[in-house]
Amino acid sequence: MSCSATQAPPTAAPARRVFLLPGSIHVAARPTLITTILGSCIAVCLWDPRRRAGGMNHFVLPARIDGNRSARYGDAAIESLVEELVGLGCKVGDLQAKLFGGAAVLRHGTETTVGERNLEMALERLRHYGVPVVAQRTGGESGFVIHLDTGTGAVDVRPVAPGFSPPPAGRPAARGGGPLPATRRD
């Protein structure tokens, strides 16, 4: 898929909308509204204010096993998200991170939850890259619906309402879950 290097004015509304499934990544060099639904999963949103480009991943488990590079794993998903944004011309030193999810939706006693382990992995990998976390809404006991505007870096966060269902099947979705690439580019 080709990448557009053209930039829309900062006030332009995203022309493209993408629904991100678990185990997927989407990056865009033009304004795009990326939406996902999170429970114990984590979404890392990276944005480059100089290039006005950004992306999001949605990972399910903290670390890959046996070298599996699936975007379902936080270490692989964050690595791939950074690499894809660098591929769009972003510099790692210009990136800003926003983290969401990590809810304790299936808490069992006092054990560390999957959501807590996912959050620890995300924070560790972002520290490794030197990417500052400028916003974070994580934890709790219920999920969130988040929308990242890659043109502005703004993220809208809403609690999952009872009876909520994902958007209709006709909307574009970034798919993933298998070996990389589970990345979509605009």
C-alpha contacts under 8 A as a table, 3 or more apart, distances in Angstrom:
res1	aa1	res2	aa2	distance
1	M	184	R	7.91
1	M	185	R	6.65
1	M	186	D	7.48
2	S	185	R	7.41
2	S	186	D	6.97
3	C	28	A	7.79
3	C	29	A	6.98
3	C	88	L	7.38
3	C	185	R	6.48
3	C	186	D	5.34
4	S	29	A	6.18
4	S	30	R	6.83
4	S	186	D	6.56
5	A	29	A	6.20
5	A	30	R	7.55
5	A	88	L	7.72
6	T	29	A	7.46
6	T	30	R	6.91
7	Q	29	A	7.20
7	Q	30	R	5.88
7	Q	31	P	7.98
7	Q	51	R	7.97
7	Q	52	R	7.38
8	A	12	A	6.33
8	A	30	R	6.52
8	A	31	P	6.84
8	A	151	G	7.54
9	P	12	A	5.47
10	P	151	G	6.37
10	P	152	T	6.41
12	A	31	P	7.65
12	A	151	G	7.92
13	A	31	P	7.11
14	P	17	R	7.21
14	P	30	R	7.93
14	P	31	P	4.54
14	P	32	T	4.71
14	P	33	L	5.79
14	P	149	D	6.88
14	P	150	T	7.92
14	P	151	G	7.03
15	A	31	P	6.48
15	A	32	T	6.23
15	A	33	L	7.91
16	R	31	P	7.05
16	R	32	T	4.81
16	R	33	L	6.27
17	R	32	T	5.66
17	R	33	L	4.71
17	R	34	I	5.94
17	R	35	T	7.68
17	R	171	R	7.59
17	R	172	P	7.04
18	V	32	T	7.31
18	V	33	L	6.24
18	V	34	I	4.86
18	V	35	T	6.23
18	V	171	R	7.00
18	V	172	P	5.30
18	V	173	A	5.36
18	V	174	A	6.72
19	F	34	I	5.92
19	F	35	T	4.87
19	F	36	T	5.82
19	F	167	P	7.66
19	F	171	R	7.09
19	F	172	P	6.30
19	F	173	A	4.58
19	F	174	A	6.35
20	L	24	S	6.26
20	L	25	I	7.12
20	L	26	H	7.29
20	L	34	I	6.70
20	L	35	T	5.94
20	L	36	T	5.09
20	L	57	N	7.80
20	L	58	H	7.15
20	L	173	A	5.69
20	L	174	A	5.09
20	L	175	R	7.04
21	L	24	S	5.72
21	L	36	T	6.66
21	L	58	H	6.99
21	L	173	A	6.92
21	L	174	A	6.26
21	L	175	R	5.95
21	L	176	G	7.07
22	P	41	C	7.82
22	P	58	H	5.19
22	P	59	F	5.91
22	P	60	V	6.48
22	P	72	R	6.73
22	P	175	R	7.99
22	P	176	G	7.17
22	P	177	G	7.02
23	G	57	N	7.44
23	G	58	H	5.58
23	G	59	F	5.02
23	G	60	V	6.43
23	G	70	S	7.15
23	G	71	A	4.72
23	G	72	R	3.78
23	G	73	Y	7.29
23	G	77	A	7.78
23	G	175	R	7.60
23	G	176	G	5.20
23	G	177	G	4.50
23	G	178	G	7.87
23	G	182	A	7.36
24	S	57	N	5.76
24	S	58	H	5.66
24	S	59	F	7.10
24	S	71	A	5.72
24	S	72	R	6.99
24	S	77	A	7.79
24	S	174	A	6.23
24	S	175	R	5.71
24	S	176	G	4.59
24	S	177	G	6.47
24	S	182	A	5.26
24	S	183	T	6.28
25	I	55	G	7.32
25	I	56	M	5.74
25	I	57	N	4.25
25	I	58	H	6.57
25	I	71	A	7.12
25	I	77	A	7.19
25	I	81	L	6.68
25	I	174	A	6.91
25	I	176	G	7.63
25	I	182	A	5.98
25	I	183	T	4.58
25	I	184	R	6.40
26	H	34	I	7.70
26	H	55	G	5.43
26	H	56	M	5.60
26	H	57	N	6.55
26	H	81	L	7.87
26	H	174	A	6.54
26	H	183	T	5.31
26	H	184	R	4.65
26	H	185	R	5.95
27	V	53	A	7.66
27	V	54	G	5.71
27	V	55	G	3.93
27	V	56	M	6.53
27	V	81	L	7.46
27	V	84	E	6.91
27	V	85	L	6.70
27	V	183	T	7.34
27	V	184	R	6.26
27	V	185	R	5.01
27	V	186	D	6.68
28	A	31	P	6.97
28	A	32	T	6.56
28	A	53	A	5.81
28	A	54	G	5.69
28	A	55	G	6.10
28	A	150	T	6.64
28	A	185	R	5.48
28	A	186	D	4.68
29	A	51	R	7.66
29	A	52	R	6.98
29	A	53	A	4.50
29	A	54	G	6.75
29	A	88	L	6.72
29	A	150	T	7.62
29	A	151	G	7.97
29	A	185	R	7.99
29	A	186	D	6.29
30	R	52	R	7.65
30	R	53	A	6.51
30	R	150	T	7.08
30	R	151	G	6.35
30	R	186	D	6.78
31	P	53	A	7.60
31	P	149	D	6.57
31	P	150	T	5.16
31	P	151	G	4.16
31	P	152	T	7.77
32	T	148	L	7.86
32	T	149	D	5.77
32	T	150	T	5.36
32	T	151	G	6.67
33	L	147	H	6.25
33	L	148	L	5.52
33	L	149	D	4.62
33	L	150	T	6.46
34	I	55	G	7.93
34	I	56	M	7.40
34	I	147	H	5.45
34	I	148	L	5.09
34	I	149	D	6.57
34	I	150	T	7.64
35	T	145	V	7.18
35	T	146	I	5.57
35	T	147	H	4.38
35	T	148	L	6.48
36	T	58	H	7.63
36	T	145	V	5.88
36	T	146	I	5.65
36	T	147	H	6.83
37	I	143	G	7.15
37	I	144	F	5.83
37	I	145	V	4.50
37	I	146	I	6.47
37	I	160	V	7.80
37	I	166	P	7.77
38	L	41	C	5.52
38	L	42	I	6.70
38	L	43	A	7.46
38	L	58	H	7.99
38	L	100	F	7.71
38	L	101	G	5.37
38	L	102	G	7.68
38	L	143	G	5.19
38	L	144	F	5.25
38	L	145	V	6.35
38	L	146	I	7.90
39	G	42	I	7.74
39	G	101	G	5.75
39	G	102	G	6.21
39	G	103	A	5.25
39	G	104	A	7.58
39	G	105	V	6.41
39	G	115	G	7.79
39	G	142	S	6.28
39	G	143	G	4.17
39	G	144	F	6.69
40	S	60	V	7.38
40	S	101	G	5.96
40	S	102	G	4.15
40	S	103	A	4.46
40	S	104	A	6.01
40	S	105	V	6.25
40	S	114	V	6.27
40	S	115	G	4.24
40	S	116	E	7.98
40	S	118	N	7.73
40	S	143	G	7.45
41	C	58	H	6.68
41	C	59	F	5.64
41	C	60	V	4.71
41	C	61	L	7.11
41	C	101	G	5.73
41	C	102	G	5.41
41	C	103	A	7.52
41	C	114	V	7.95
41	C	115	G	6.16
41	C	118	N	6.92
42	I	57	N	7.97
42	I	58	H	5.75
42	I	59	F	5.60
42	I	60	V	6.88
42	I	99	L	7.04
42	I	100	F	5.69
42	I	101	G	4.66
42	I	102	G	5.44
42	I	115	G	7.33
42	I	118	N	6.37
42	I	119	L	6.76
42	I	122	A	7.90
43	A	56	M	6.41
43	A	57	N	5.29
43	A	58	H	4.46
43	A	59	F	6.51
43	A	99	L	5.95
43	A	100	F	5.35
43	A	101	G	6.43
44	V	56	M	5.56
44	V	57	N	5.52
44	V	58	H	6.94
44	V	78	I	7.40
44	V	97	A	6.66
44	V	98	K	5.99
44	V	99	L	4.92
44	V	100	F	6.76
44	V	122	A	7.47
45	C	54	G	7.32
45	C	55	G	5.77
45	C	56	M	4.40
45	C	57	N	6.79
45	C	97	A	5.58
45	C	98	K	5.09
45	C	99	L	6.36
45	C	148	L	7.29
46	L	54	G	5.45
46	L	55	G	5.46
46	L	56	M	6.32
46	L	81	L	7.93
46	L	82	V	7.96
46	L	95	L	6.15
46	L	96	Q	5.53
46	L	97	A	4.66
46	L	98	K	6.58
47	W	52	R	7.08
47	W	53	A	5.91
47	W	54	G	4.15
47	W	55	G	6.58
47	W	95	L	5.44
47	W	96	Q	5.34
47	W	97	A	6.65
47	W	150	T	6.90
47	W	153	G	5.65
48	D	51	R	5.58
48	D	52	R	5.50
48	D	53	A	5.46
48	D	54	G	6.07
48	D	90	C	6.48
48	D	91	K	7.83
48	D	94	D	5.60
48	D	95	L	4.68
48	D	96	Q	6.43
48	D	153	G	7.87
49	P	52	R	4.84
49	P	53	A	7.14
49	P	94	D	7.17
49	P	95	L	7.45
49	P	152	T	7.62
49	P	153	G	7.43
50	R	94	D	7.17
51	R	89	G	7.70
51	R	90	C	6.51
52	R	150	T	6.87
52	R	151	G	5.37
52	R	152	T	6.58
52	R	153	G	7.63
53	A	85	L	7.67
53	A	88	L	7.94
53	A	90	C	7.59
53	A	150	T	5.63
53	A	151	G	6.24
54	G	85	L	6.95
54	G	150	T	4.80
54	G	151	G	7.46
54	G	153	G	7.05
55	G	81	L	7.01
55	G	85	L	7.34
55	G	148	L	7.98
55	G	150	T	6.59
56	M	81	L	7.11
56	M	148	L	7.71
57	N	71	A	7.74
57	N	77	A	6.32
57	N	78	I	7.17
57	N	81	L	6.72
58	H	71	A	7.74
58	H	72	R	7.36
58	H	77	A	7.70
59	F	62	P	7.59
59	F	71	A	6.25
59	F	72	R	4.64
59	F	73	Y	5.55
59	F	74	G	5.41
59	F	77	A	6.58
60	V	72	R	5.13
60	V	73	Y	6.09
60	V	74	G	7.18
60	V	118	N	7.62
61	L	64	R	7.81
61	L	72	R	6.27
61	L	73	Y	4.93
61	L	74	G	6.12
61	L	114	V	7.00
61	L	117	R	8.00
61	L	118	N	6.10
62	P	73	Y	5.33
62	P	74	G	4.62
62	P	75	D	6.52
62	P	114	V	7.78
62	P	117	R	6.16
62	P	118	N	4.58
62	P	119	L	7.93
62	P	121	M	5.67
62	P	122	A	7.81
63	A	73	Y	5.04
63	A	74	G	5.62
63	A	75	D	5.41
63	A	76	A	7.45
63	A	121	M	7.48
64	R	67	G	6.32
64	R	68	N	5.52
64	R	69	R	6.72
64	R	70	S	7.36
64	R	73	Y	5.19
64	R	74	G	7.50
64	R	75	D	6.77
64	R	76	A	6.84
65	I	68	N	5.68
68	N	179	P	6.91
69	R	73	Y	7.58
69	R	76	A	5.51
69	R	77	A	7.99
69	R	179	P	5.51
69	R	180	L	5.82
70	S	73	Y	6.05
70	S	76	A	6.44
70	S	77	A	7.20
70	S	177	G	6.06
70	S	178	G	5.44
70	S	179	P	4.36
70	S	180	L	5.30
70	S	181	P	7.86
70	S	182	A	7.60
71	A	74	G	6.92
71	A	76	A	5.69
71	A	77	A	4.32
71	A	80	S	7.74
71	A	176	G	7.03
71	A	177	G	6.17
71	A	178	G	7.44
71	A	179	P	7.22
71	A	180	L	6.40
71	A	181	P	7.89
71	A	182	A	6.44
72	R	76	A	7.81
72	R	77	A	6.79
72	R	176	G	7.86
72	R	177	G	5.57
72	R	178	G	7.88
73	Y	76	A	5.59
73	Y	77	A	5.92
74	G	77	A	4.97
74	G	78	I	5.93
74	G	118	N	6.80
74	G	121	M	6.51
74	G	122	A	6.51
75	D	78	I	5.53
75	D	79	E	6.24
75	D	121	M	6.85
75	D	122	A	7.42
75	D	125	R	6.77
76	A	79	E	5.14
76	A	80	S	6.06
77	A	80	S	5.17
77	A	81	L	6.06
78	I	81	L	5.02
78	I	82	V	6.20
78	I	122	A	7.42
78	I	125	R	7.07
78	I	126	L	7.91
79	E	82	V	5.36
79	E	83	E	6.20
79	E	125	R	8.00
80	S	83	E	4.97
80	S	84	E	5.99
81	L	84	E	5.22
81	L	85	L	6.29
82	V	85	L	5.28
82	V	86	V	6.21
82	V	92	V	7.21
83	E	86	V	5.11
83	E	87	G	6.14
84	E	87	G	4.86
84	E	88	L	6.51
85	L	88	L	5.01
85	L	89	G	6.69
85	L	90	C	5.53
85	L	91	K	7.91
86	V	89	G	5.09
86	V	90	C	4.58
86	V	91	K	5.86
86	V	92	V	6.91
87	G	90	C	7.09
90	C	94	D	7.12
90	C	95	L	7.55
91	K	94	D	5.38
91	K	95	L	6.84
92	V	95	L	5.39
92	V	129	Y	7.24
92	V	130	G	7.82
92	V	131	V	7.07
93	G	130	G	7.14
93	G	131	V	6.80
95	L	131	V	6.02
95	L	132	P	7.61
96	Q	131	V	5.91
96	Q	132	P	5.56
96	Q	133	V	6.25
96	Q	134	V	6.44
97	A	126	L	7.91
97	A	131	V	6.50
97	A	132	P	5.97
97	A	133	V	4.58
97	A	134	V	5.92
97	A	135	A	7.05
98	K	133	V	5.66
98	K	134	V	5.87
98	K	135	A	4.70
98	K	136	Q	5.53
99	L	133	V	7.34
99	L	135	A	6.49
99	L	136	Q	4.66
99	L	137	R	6.34
99	L	138	T	7.01
100	F	136	Q	5.92
100	F	137	R	5.00
100	F	138	T	5.08
100	F	144	F	7.86
100	F	146	I	7.98
101	G	115	G	7.30
101	G	137	R	6.82
101	G	138	T	4.82
101	G	139	G	6.33
101	G	143	G	6.59
101	G	144	F	6.63
102	G	114	V	7.39
102	G	115	G	3.66
102	G	116	E	5.89
102	G	118	N	6.44
102	G	119	L	6.04
102	G	138	T	5.39
102	G	139	G	4.95
102	G	140	G	7.72
103	A	115	G	5.31
103	A	116	E	7.59
103	A	138	T	6.54
103	A	139	G	4.23
103	A	140	G	4.96
103	A	141	E	5.10
103	A	142	S	5.83
103	A	143	G	6.23
104	A	107	R	5.38
104	A	113	T	6.09
104	A	114	V	7.41
104	A	115	G	5.86
104	A	116	E	7.59
104	A	139	G	6.46
104	A	140	G	6.12
104	A	141	E	4.85
104	A	142	S	7.19
105	V	141	E	5.21
105	V	142	S	6.01
105	V	143	G	7.74
106	L	113	T	7.67
107	R	110	T	7.86
107	R	111	E	7.77
107	R	113	T	6.26
108	H	111	E	6.37
108	H	113	T	7.72
112	T	116	E	6.25
112	T	117	R	6.93
113	T	116	E	5.17
113	T	117	R	6.36
114	V	117	R	5.09
114	V	118	N	6.01
115	G	118	N	5.03
115	G	119	L	6.20
115	G	139	G	7.04
116	E	119	L	5.12
116	E	120	E	6.24
116	E	139	G	7.26
117	R	120	E	5.08
117	R	121	M	6.26
118	N	121	M	5.20
118	N	122	A	6.28
119	L	122	A	5.10
119	L	123	L	6.21
119	L	138	T	7.76
120	E	123	L	5.30
120	E	124	E	6.12
121	M	124	E	5.14
121	M	125	R	6.14
122	A	125	R	5.31
122	A	126	L	6.15
123	L	126	L	5.22
123	L	127	R	6.14
124	E	127	R	5.16
124	E	128	H	6.23
125	R	128	H	4.90
125	R	129	Y	6.46
126	L	129	Y	5.16
126	L	130	G	6.02
126	L	131	V	5.22
126	L	132	P	7.15
126	L	133	V	7.78
127	R	130	G	4.84
127	R	131	V	6.16
127	R	132	P	7.41
128	H	131	V	7.84
133	V	136	Q	7.15
140	G	143	G	7.98
142	S	159	P	7.29
142	S	160	V	7.05
143	G	159	P	5.98
143	G	160	V	5.37
144	F	157	V	6.47
144	F	158	R	5.45
144	F	159	P	4.37
144	F	160	V	4.95
145	V	157	V	5.90
145	V	158	R	5.24
145	V	159	P	6.13
145	V	160	V	5.92
146	I	155	V	6.65
146	I	156	D	5.57
146	I	157	V	4.60
146	I	158	R	6.42
147	H	155	V	5.43
147	H	156	D	5.12
147	H	157	V	6.72
148	L	153	G	6.55
148	L	154	A	5.94
148	L	155	V	4.50
148	L	156	D	6.69
149	D	152	T	5.71
149	D	153	G	5.47
149	D	154	A	5.47
149	D	155	V	6.39
150	T	153	G	5.21
150	T	154	A	7.49
160	V	164	F	6.49
161	A	164	F	5.38
167	P	171	R	6.95
168	P	171	R	6.17
169	A	172	P	7.83
174	A	182	A	7.52
174	A	183	T	7.16
174	A	184	R	6.05
175	R	182	A	6.22
175	R	183	T	7.80
176	G	179	P	7.96
176	G	180	L	7.82
176	G	181	P	7.73
176	G	182	A	4.40
176	G	183	T	7.44
177	G	182	A	6.84
178	G	182	A	7.06
179	P	182	A	7.11
180	L	183	T	7.30
